């Protein structure tokens, strides 16, 4: 194994340890049940075997115990259960929690793609004060508020894998997400496709691929997110450690990753990591802001990302101790922007080993009397002292069938990052970003992009 791979492995293990994120490993189920609405003898009164399956996923949600799983066969399931918890919300509602070593599992049967279609009248899965649950392999569509929603009072160790969630909407003024993780701790969102999320029929600020109040120690990895206002919107922090956002493809978004504070008195963000993601055709790649509180967010690490054909790369307000390393910027207007507010200053502790492709602009203290625009890397280096090892050169991407931004073998980004890593989202090798392990959409850059992202 090369020294660079060893170094990256060490960095990754250290970051996971720091964030408290655990692996989605699960033990073998103690019992397997089956749901098959297309089976002529399907009934919730059956034993739940493959030959005598249940008819509804909700029945499984009613009876599954720790360590048990249900496998769901292909078919269209419209299940708008309005019983407890929260009779104001319709959807599939797990009634029991698993345990750390024996989760409750809802999964597509091998070779099957069950579709949950709620006809715009309810959520897909609604999880309220339940823990240690896995949801894997579903298409969830035409839902209200969210495809999968952990409600605001929280859940722990929820694992969401290989789902295709789309066509989500909610009333004007609401917060919608293909996935909503409210109060979710130690959760995993991996290899999902999250797209077409709206509020009141419009792609506006509170609509996101993944939307969260108060998530902690959460891994968001290997997802494709497109055709949403915000790719990932961490609207409010619990005050605890934040999320690890890594190896995602974010395309056709107004904002790729957005950190905010929901209201006065709410805690700011801390210990957040955004690494090895690719932002393509976005208004702004990463935005971290705290308009409503005097407390700054702290410890934001942004490393090994690519911002490609976006209007702006990174915009910061009220964030202390920001590190920007090994990122690629090919943007139309500004690469790095800090917003001027003497009550909420920005402190970039380190910015280096980045690559700027094209006529690069930096903006310091935007909207303040002392706003300063830097045309080119040289003046930014001279006046701010940042990016002494960074490059201002053409990145040299090469297209592949997956249309990810692999580097050409002649690219100056190869080996030019800190500790000899590559600059950009493939720091050591051509590992595939996004949900490569399930039947994903057509090549991401081949998607019909909306005109909303600017």
PyMOL commands that set and color helices and strands:
alter all, ss='L'
color gray80, all
select helices_A, chain A and resi 3-19+57-63+377-384+418-420+444-446
alter helices_A, ss='H'
color red, helices_A
select strands_A, chain A and resi 31-35+68-72+75-77+104-108+114-117+125-127+133-136+139-144+146-150+155-156+158-161+164-169+176-181+184-185+188-190+193-197+207-213+219-221+224-236+244-246+249-259+270-275+278-288+297-303+306-316+319-325+328-339+347-352+355-356+361-366+372-375+397-398+406-407
alter strands_A, ss='S'
color yellow, strands_A
deselect
rebuild
show_as cartoon
